[in-house]
Amino acid sequence: MPEVATILVVANGDFKNFGAVRDEVNSIFTQADSVDSSFQQQGAKVSILQDYDSVLTHLIRISKTLSLDQVSDPAEINELIEKVNNRISKIYYRQGLINYSIGKDNVALEDYRSCLQYDAASSVCMNKLFQLGLNLGKIELLAEKLKDGKILLGHEFISDIEEKLSIVSSKKAEATQFSEKGDYLNCRTAIGEVLAASPQFQDARLIRIECLKNDKDINFDEKTDMLIDDYRSLLSTGGNSKNLSIYSDFFKLLYFDKQDTVDPLLSTKNLQICLRMDNEFEPYL
């Protein structure tokens, strides 16, 4: 993608030529149109994300600089700021779609949050935020957005979200209590209800792993299948994707406990990923 020229301003935010600034914004918008076209033709690709990042860097800087201008016509400034911010919001939305498509759910969620920061009335971003946030178990984040969500998405949609959030929160609390009491069957049952609404909720996965590890009564194959499902979720989503202890535990499970039913290349690949992040990591290996 061609390099975007740098906009010229003086230190106090007074533009040397406001018309030139407007032309510069239009030039960057043309670049954004080109990236949009590539996205439509090629689909989700890392290279397109990089092109969007380049455009965003310039537009965000221009938006901030425009807000400092106290010399130009306020009406013209506000109109241009709104125009720039609206385009920034749309780019964040598209970035969210791409990041979600390539498995970066948490990054996509942040894209949708940024989309709403630049355009609080974006119903498409609000919708994606609630859908993905619920999937990831982002209870506090979504609770903060319920009021705005009702305005943009309607009472019925948000009522359904509220009901699911209530189930996720209450059943997670129940599972924790069951685990502390050693009631691992009910712990797993409660977490199952949580994951039905929020399948990628990391805290819930960790609670179930702890229950499964301590449960001496559960069927071995059922236990290992659940553990594999939980570890895969943890390693594909969120901050645990670089947790070396989880990689190590997952490798042990695949290599020693499920070696008769799991492709050995899968366990070897998992170990390679762990060692690539830290080749001196020793626990359990």
N, C-alpha and C positions, 0 to 999 in steps of 0.2 A: 504494500500500500504506500503511495507517495507520502513524503514527509509533510506534515502540516506546519505551515509557517507560524512563527511566534508573534503574538499580538503585542504591539508597542504601547506602553502606558508609562506615565511618569510616576514618581514615587508616591504622590498623594492620591493616586487613583484617577487623576484627571486625564482623559484620553486626548492624545494629540489630534486625533481625527475620528470623531464618532462614526462618520460614514464609512471610514476604512474598517472600523471595528465590525460594523454590520456586515460589510462585505466579507470580512474574515470569517464571521460566524456562518455565513451562507456557504463559503468554501468548505468549511469543516462539515457542514450538513451534507454537501455533495459527497464527501468522503464517506460519511455515515450511510448515505443511500447506496453507495457501492458495496459496502460491507453487508448491508441488508440484502442486497441482491445475491451476493455470494452465499449468504446463509440460506436463502430460499432455494438456491440451485444445488448447493453442496451438502446441506444439512449441518448437523452439529460437528464442528471440528475445532481442535485446539488453535489452529492458525487463525480462525475467524474470531475466537475469543481474544487473541492477541491484537488483532486489528481493532476490535471494539475497545480494548483497553487504551490503545493509542488515541482514539477519538475521544474517549471519556476524559483522559488526562487533560486535554486541551479545553474541552467544554466545561469541566469542573473549575479549572483555573479561571476561565473567562467569566463564569457565573460569579465566582468570589470577587473578581476584580470589578465587575459591573456594580456589585453591591456597595463598593467603596466610592463610586463616582458621585460627587456632590456638586458637579459643575454643569453637566449636560442636563437636558430637559428630563425631569423626573418621569414624565409620561412615556417618553421614548425609552428611557432606561428600564422601567418596569416592564414595558412590552417586550423588550429584548430578553430580559431576565426570564420572564415567563416562557418565552419561546425556547430559550436554551435549556431551562430546567425541564420542560416538557420532553425535549429530545433526550436529555440525560435519562429521564425516567424510562422512556421506551427502550433505550439501549440496555439499561439494567434488567429490564424484563426479558429481553432477548438473551442476555447473558445467563439469566436464571434458567431459561429453557435449555440452553446448551449445557450448562453445568449439571443440570438434572439428567440430561440425556447421557452424559458420560460418567454418571455415577457419583458426582460430587454434590450430594444432597444438601449438606450443611452450607456449602458455598452458594448453592442456588438459593437457599433460604435467605442468606445475607443479601444476595442480589435483589430479592423481592422486597426486603426491608429498605434497601437503598432506593429502590423504585418509588416506594411510598414516601420517602423523605423528600424527594423532588417533585412528586405529584401525589398529594394525599388523597386525591379523588380517583385514583386509578383502581377501578373495580377488578380488573384482570389480575393486577398484582396482589390485591387484597385476597382474592379468591385463591391464588396459588400459595400465598403465605399461610392461609388457614389449612389448606389441604396438606401441604408439605410439613407445616409445623405440627399438625396432629399426628402425622405419620412418624415424626421424629420425637414425639412426646414433649414438645416445647410448651408446657402448661402455662408457665408464668408469662411468656411472650404473648401467647394467644389471649390470655386473660386481659392483658393490657389493651388489646385491639378489639375486644368484643363490642364496645360502644360504637366505634367507627365502622366496624364490620356490619352492624345492623343497618347503618345508614346506607352503605354501599351495596350490600349483598342481600338485605332483607331479613326480616325477623325469623322466618321459617328456617333458612339456611343456618343462621347463627344459633338458633335454639337447638338444632341438631348437634352443632359443634359443642355447645355448652354441655349438653347431656353426655356426650362422649368424653369430654374433659373431666366431668365429674366422676365418671366410671373409672377413667384412667387414674385419677388422683386417689380415689377411695380404695380401689383394689390394690394399688401399689402399696398404700399404707397397710392394708390388711396382710399382704404378702410379707411385708417386713416383720410384722408382729408374729405371723405364723412361723417364719424362719427363726426368729429369736426363741420361740417356744419349742422348736424342734418338730413342728407339725409340717413336714415337708410336702406331704400330699396336698394339703390345702394351700400351701405356699405356691405350688406349681399351678393349681387350679386358678388361683387369683391372678397370677401372672399371665395365664392363658387368656383371661378376660381383658387384661391390659393390652396384650399384644394383638388381640382381635381388632382393637381400635387404633393402636399405635405400634405397628409391627417393628419399627426401627428404634423404639425407645431404649436407649442404651442402659439407663439405670435399671429398667425392668429386666433386661437380659442378664445383667450382672447379678441381680437378686436370684434369678432362676438358676444360674450357674452355681451359685453358692448352695442353694437348696439341693440341686442334683448331686453335687459333690458329697454332701453330707447324708443323702438318703441311701440307706442300706437295703431298703425293701423294694425299690423300683426294679423292674425288669432291665437287664443289662443293655439289650439292644435299644429299648425305648430311651434309656438314659443317655447312651452315647449319641443316638440320633438327635435328641434335643440339644445336647451339648454342641454338636457339630453345627446345628442351625444357629445357636446363640453365638458361637465364636465367629462364624462367617458374617453374621450381622455386625458384630462389634468391629471386625477388621475391615469391613467395607464402608462403614459410616462413622463419622464423628472423630473425636479426639483419640479414641482407642485404636484407630487404624495404624498408629505407630507405637502401640504399647507392646514392648518386646516380651513381657511376661505372658501376654495373651497369645502371641505368636508361638512362644515356647510350649504353652499348655496345649494349644491346638495341634502342634506338631506331635506331641506325645500321644494325644488322643488318636490322631490319624495313623501314626506309625505303629503304635503298640497295641491299641485297643481295637482298631478297625482295619487292621492290615489285610484281613481276608476279604473284605468287601469294598475297600477304598483303593483306587489306583495309587500305587506307591509313588508315582510321579507327582501326585498332588501333595503328599506330605513332604517330599523332597523340595518341591517348589516353594512351599510355605517356609521351610527352613532357610532356603536361599534368600528369601525376602527378609527374614529376620536378620540374617548375618550381613546382608547388604546394608542394613541400617546401622548395625553395630557388630563388627566381626569379633569383638572381644566379649560378647554377651555369653555368659556361661551357665547360669542357673538351669538345671534340668536337662542340659544338653550333654 
